[in-house]
Amino acid sequence: MEQNGLPQKDGAVTTEKKSMRGWWIKTCLLLILVALSIAMLFTLGRYVSGEDTPQLTLPELLRTVNYRRFALLVAVIAFYILVESGKYAYMLKIYTGKFHFRISLKTMFLGKYYDGITPLSTGGQPFQIYYLHKKGIPSGAADVIPIARYIVSIFFLTALSVILLALTPRYVPGSTVTKTVLIISWISLVINLSLPTAIILFSVFPRPCKRFILLLVKLLHKLHIVKRPYRTEIKFVREMSDYSAALKQFLHEFYKFIPLLFLCILECLLFVTLPFFVVISIANIPLTWQTGVELAMQIACLVIISRYTALLIPTPGNTGALEAASSLVFVTVAGIGSVLGWVVLVWRFCTYYVYILTGIGINIFEIVRSAVNAKKKKHN
């Protein structure tokens, strides 16, 4: 049993306290890692931009920000959050007959939070399933909704990534570093296709895939990489079965998920264009329609390059890795040298830090509420 991301056993007070202590330790370490990443941003920004373009201080930045464009950025962020949570609301409507906006919003934030604190973003779906069960969502819906949402989103994001990586030579100024990073991005994309590919293969060839998983775990155990082979086998086979079942149900009821497809496409487009609004508001770059489109395409390509480069370094939420990769590739955008650190900081806040802080807040609220309810039951 698990609560607030903390494994518990009924009546085991000591286990509960240890779990809570472990959660606090992990959270504090993550916040320290985030703080170090932010500090690194400005050091790296000064280095890659050159000594001739020092980073602006906060008072200097506030004088250069285009506040009308910044208001547009805030609106885009709010719309992005609405679209993200709307995917869960729509699927809850399919399975329960109600949109459950509050539950959808919390499910989205908690999924982002647990993806952000686990390497390779593996913690989101399991906790979302638990959370939906906890909120009384029927078992079948609670199991399928997070997994189906993940499968659809990852396929669309991968397709968009392939298109943008193919367009990178056209929109990003060529250099040895850019070409090298682009090659690394292609390699990372292929590696990260392993999970969607495995889901498809497991759905079509379940028995051979199970045998392959068992053989792979045994090999990793012999290499002393996996310590508990049986538990690992059960975990991987169960997870692949869940993903496969969700994919089959999605394909069987495809017509019901058409609005979800549009929401996922919109989410992917917002994900790659959001940094464009960060750049034009903070760097206050003069734009025409033509230069705006070209800049948006250039930044979208750089977003994908940054993402796949950072994915090769499996830190929680790619903290530190994505900040470094973004600084190295975004420096190619003309006119942002003096605000490079601020651009990456605001972008990461919009797409990562805000979810971490909100997730921590939700968890603390749930912990306090559970403690209050426990005290009330004890007194009654």
C-alpha positions in Angstrom: 0.0 0.0 0.0 1.2 3.5 -0.8 0.1 6.9 0.2 1.4 10.2 -1.0 4.1 8.3 -2.8 5.2 6.7 0.5 4.9 2.9 0.9 2.9 2.0 4.1 1.7 -1.1 6.0 -1.5 -1.0 7.9 -0.8 -0.4 11.6 3.0 -0.2 11.0 3.6 3.3 12.5 7.4 2.8 12.4 7.3 2.0 8.7 5.1 5.0 8.0 7.5 7.3 9.8 10.5 5.9 8.0 8.7 6.3 4.6 7.7 9.8 5.4 11.3 10.6 6.5 12.6 9.1 3.2 10.2 11.2 1.2 11.3 14.4 2.9 15.0 13.4 2.4 14.4 12.8 -1.4 12.4 16.0 -1.7 15.1 18.1 0.0 17.9 16.5 -2.1 15.9 17.3 -5.3 15.4 20.9 -4.2 19.2 21.1 -3.6 19.8 19.7 -7.0 17.4 22.2 -8.6 19.2 25.1 -6.7 22.6 23.9 -8.0 21.2 23.6 -11.5 19.9 27.2 -11.4 23.3 28.5 -10.1 25.0 26.5 -12.9 22.7 28.2 -15.4 24.2 31.6 -15.0 27.8 30.4 -14.8 27.3 28.4 -18.0 25.4 31.2 -19.6 28.3 33.6 -19.1 30.7 31.0 -20.4 28.9 30.0 -23.6 27.8 33.6 -24.4 31.3 35.0 -24.1 32.9 37.6 -21.9 31.6 40.4 -24.2 28.0 39.6 -23.4 27.7 39.3 -19.6 24.4 38.1 -18.1 21.9 40.8 -17.1 21.2 41.2 -13.4 17.6 40.9 -12.2 16.9 44.7 -12.0 18.4 45.1 -15.5 16.2 42.2 -16.8 13.1 43.7 -15.3 13.7 46.9 -17.3 14.1 45.0 -20.6 11.2 42.5 -20.3 8.3 43.1 -22.7 5.4 42.8 -20.2 2.7 42.5 -22.9 4.5 39.5 -24.3 5.1 38.2 -20.8 1.3 38.3 -20.2 0.9 36.3 -23.3 3.4 33.8 -22.0 1.4 33.4 -18.8 -1.7 32.8 -20.8 0.0 30.2 -22.9 1.3 28.4 -19.7 -2.3 28.4 -18.3 -3.6 27.0 -21.6 -0.9 24.3 -21.6 -1.9 23.3 -18.0 -5.6 23.3 -19.1 -4.9 21.1 -22.1 -2.7 18.7 -20.0 -5.4 18.2 -17.4 -8.1 18.2 -20.0 -6.8 14.9 -21.3 -7.5 13.2 -18.0 -10.9 15.0 -17.7 -12.0 13.8 -21.1 -11.0 10.2 -20.3 -12.7 10.3 -17.0 -15.8 11.5 -18.8 -15.6 8.5 -21.1 -15.3 6.0 -18.2 -17.3 7.6 -15.4 -19.7 10.0 -17.1 -18.2 13.0 -15.3 -15.3 15.3 -16.2 -13.9 15.4 -12.6 -11.9 18.6 -13.3 -10.4 18.8 -9.8 -9.2 15.2 -9.8 -7.9 15.6 -13.4 -5.9 18.7 -12.4 -4.4 16.9 -9.4 -3.7 13.8 -11.4 -1.8 15.8 -14.0 0.3 17.7 -11.4 1.1 14.6 -9.4 2.0 12.7 -12.6 4.4 15.5 -13.6 5.8 15.6 -10.1 6.6 11.9 -9.8 8.0 11.8 -13.3 10.2 14.7 -12.3 11.6 13.1 -9.2 12.4 9.7 -10.7 15.2 8.9 -13.2 13.9 8.3 -16.8 10.5 9.7 -15.7 9.2 6.3 -14.6 7.2 7.3 -11.5 4.3 9.2 -12.9 1.9 6.6 -14.3 2.1 4.2 -11.3 1.3 7.0 -8.8 -1.5 8.3 -11.0 -3.1 4.9 -11.0 -2.9 4.7 -7.2 -4.2 8.3 -6.9 -7.3 7.6 -9.1 -8.0 4.4 -7.2 -7.8 6.4 -3.9 -10.3 8.9 -5.3 -12.8 6.2 -6.0 -12.4 5.9 -9.8 -13.4 2.4 -11.0 -10.5 0.0 -11.2 -10.6 -0.4 -15.0 -10.7 3.3 -15.6 -8.0 4.1 -13.1 -5.6 1.6 -14.6 -6.2 2.5 -18.3 -6.4 6.4 -18.1 -2.8 7.2 -17.2 -1.3 4.5 -19.4 -3.4 5.3 -22.5 -2.6 9.0 -22.0 1.1 8.2 -21.9 1.0 6.0 -25.0 -0.8 8.5 -27.1 1.3 11.4 -26.0 4.6 9.6 -26.4 3.8 8.5 -30.0 2.8 12.0 -31.1 5.8 13.6 -29.4 8.1 11.1 -31.0 6.6 11.8 -34.5 6.9 15.6 -33.9 10.5 15.1 -32.7 11.4 13.2 -35.9 10.0 16.0 -38.0 11.8 18.8 -36.1 15.1 16.9 -36.0 14.9 16.5 -39.8 14.2 20.3 -40.1 17.0 21.3 -37.8 19.7 21.8 -40.5 17.3 24.3 -42.2 16.4 26.4 -39.2 19.4 26.1 -36.9 22.7 27.8 -37.9 25.2 25.0 -38.8 28.3 24.4 -36.7 30.4 21.5 -35.6 28.8 21.5 -32.1 25.3 21.7 -33.5 25.9 18.8 -35.9 27.4 16.7 -33.1 24.6 17.5 -30.7 22.1 16.7 -33.5 23.6 13.3 -34.1 23.5 12.6 -30.3 19.8 13.7 -30.4 19.0 11.2 -33.1 20.8 8.4 -31.2 18.9 9.3 -28.0 15.5 9.4 -29.9 16.2 5.8 -31.1 17.1 4.7 -27.6 13.9 6.3 -26.2 11.8 4.6 -28.8 12.6 1.3 -27.0 9.6 1.6 -24.6 6.9 2.4 -27.3 8.4 -0.3 -29.5 8.4 -2.8 -26.6 4.7 -2.0 -25.9 3.8 -2.7 -29.6 5.9 -5.9 -29.7 4.5 -7.1 -26.4 0.9 -6.5 -27.7 1.6 -8.5 -30.9 3.9 -11.2 -29.5 3.3 -11.5 -25.8 4.8 -14.9 -25.2 8.2 -14.4 -27.0 8.5 -11.0 -25.3 7.9 -12.5 -21.9 10.6 -15.0 -22.5 12.9 -12.2 -23.7 12.3 -10.2 -20.5 13.0 -13.3 -18.3 16.3 -13.9 -20.2 17.3 -10.3 -20.0 16.7 -10.1 -16.3 18.7 -13.3 -15.7 21.6 -11.9 -17.7 21.5 -8.6 -15.7 21.4 -10.7 -12.5 24.5 -12.6 -13.5 26.2 -9.3 -14.3 25.2 -8.1 -10.8 23.1 -5.3 -12.1 19.8 -6.7 -10.9 19.8 -7.9 -7.3 16.3 -9.4 -7.0 15.6 -11.1 -10.3 12.2 -12.6 -9.5 10.7 -9.3 -8.2 12.2 -7.5 -11.3 10.7 -10.1 -13.7 7.3 -9.7 -12.1 7.5 -5.9 -12.2 8.5 -5.7 -15.9 6.1 -8.4 -17.1 3.2 -6.7 -15.1 4.0 -3.3 -16.4 4.3 -4.4 -20.0 1.0 -6.3 -19.7 -0.7 -3.2 -18.3 0.7 -1.0 -21.2 -0.3 -3.7 -23.7 -3.8 -3.9 -22.3 -4.2 -0.2 -22.4 -3.0 0.0 -26.1 -5.4 -2.8 -27.1 -8.3 -1.1 -25.4 -7.4 2.2 -27.1 -7.3 0.6 -30.5 -10.5 -1.3 -29.9 -12.4 1.9 -28.9 -10.4 4.2 -31.1 -13.4 6.4 -32.1 -13.9 7.3 -28.4 -10.3 8.7 -28.1 -10.4 11.0 -31.2 -10.7 14.2 -29.0 -7.8 12.8 -26.9 -5.7 12.6 -30.1 -6.4 16.3 -30.8 -5.5 17.3 -27.2 -2.3 15.3 -27.4 -1.3 17.0 -30.7 -2.1 20.4 -29.1 -0.1 19.5 -26.0 3.0 18.6 -28.1 2.8 21.8 -30.2 2.5 23.9 -27.0 5.4 22.0 -25.5 7.8 22.9 -28.4 6.5 26.5 -28.9 6.3 27.6 -25.2 10.1 28.5 -25.1 9.4 30.8 -28.1 7.1 32.9 -26.0 9.8 32.9 -23.2 12.4 34.2 -25.6 10.3 37.0 -27.2 9.1 38.3 -23.8 12.5 38.2 -22.0 14.9 39.0 -24.8 12.3 41.4 -26.3 13.4 40.6 -29.9 11.8 42.7 -32.6 9.7 40.5 -34.8 7.8 40.5 -38.1 5.5 37.7 -39.2 8.3 36.0 -41.3 11.0 36.4 -38.7 8.6 35.2 -36.0 7.8 32.0 -37.8 11.5 31.3 -38.5 12.4 32.0 -34.8 9.5 29.8 -33.6 10.7 26.9 -35.8 14.4 27.4 -34.8 13.4 27.3 -31.1 11.1 24.3 -31.5 14.1 22.4 -33.1 16.4 23.4 -30.2 13.8 22.3 -27.7 13.8 18.8 -29.1 17.6 18.7 -29.4 17.9 19.8 -25.7 15.3 17.2 -24.6 16.9 14.2 -26.3 20.5 15.2 -25.4 19.5 15.5 -21.7 17.6 12.2 -21.7 20.9 10.4 -22.0 21.8 11.6 -18.5 19.1 9.9 -16.2 18.9 12.4 -13.4 15.5 13.0 -11.8 13.5 15.2 -14.2 16.8 15.6 -16.2 17.7 18.2 -13.6 21.0 19.8 -14.4 21.3 17.9 -17.7 18.5 19.8 -19.5 19.7 23.1 -18.1 23.2 22.5 -19.4 22.0 21.2 -22.8 19.6 24.0 -23.2 22.2 26.6 -22.5 24.6 25.1 -25.1 22.1 24.9 -27.9 20.0 28.1 -27.2 23.1 30.3 -27.4 22.7 29.9 -31.2 19.6 32.1 -31.1 20.6 35.6 -32.1 19.9 38.3 -29.5 19.5 36.3 -26.3 23.2 36.1 -25.2 22.8 38.5 -22.3 19.6 36.9 -21.0 20.5 33.2 -21.8 20.4 32.1 -18.2 17.1 33.8 -17.6 15.5 32.4 -20.7 16.4 28.8 -19.7 15.4 29.5 -16.1 11.9 30.8 -17.0 11.4 27.9 -19.5 12.4 25.3 -16.9 10.2 26.9 -14.3 7.2 26.8 -16.7 7.8 23.2 -17.7 9.4 21.6 -14.6 9.9 23.6 -11.4 6.3 24.7 -11.2 5.2 21.0 -11.2 7.7 20.0 -8.6 6.7 22.8 -6.3 3.0 22.1 -6.8 3.5 18.4 -6.3 5.3 19.0 -3.1 2.5 21.3 -2.0 -0.2 18.7 -2.8 1.8 15.9 -1.0 2.2 18.1 2.1 -1.5 18.9 2.1 -2.4 15.2 1.8 0.0 14.3 4.6 -1.5 17.0 6.9 -5.0 16.0 6.0 -4.3 12.3 6.6 -2.8 13.2 10.0 -5.8 15.3 11.0 -8.3 12.6 9.9 -6.3 10.0 11.9 -6.5 12.2 15.0 -10.2 12.7 14.6 -10.8 8.9 14.3 -8.6 8.3 17.3 -10.6 10.8 19.4 -13.9 9.4 18.2 
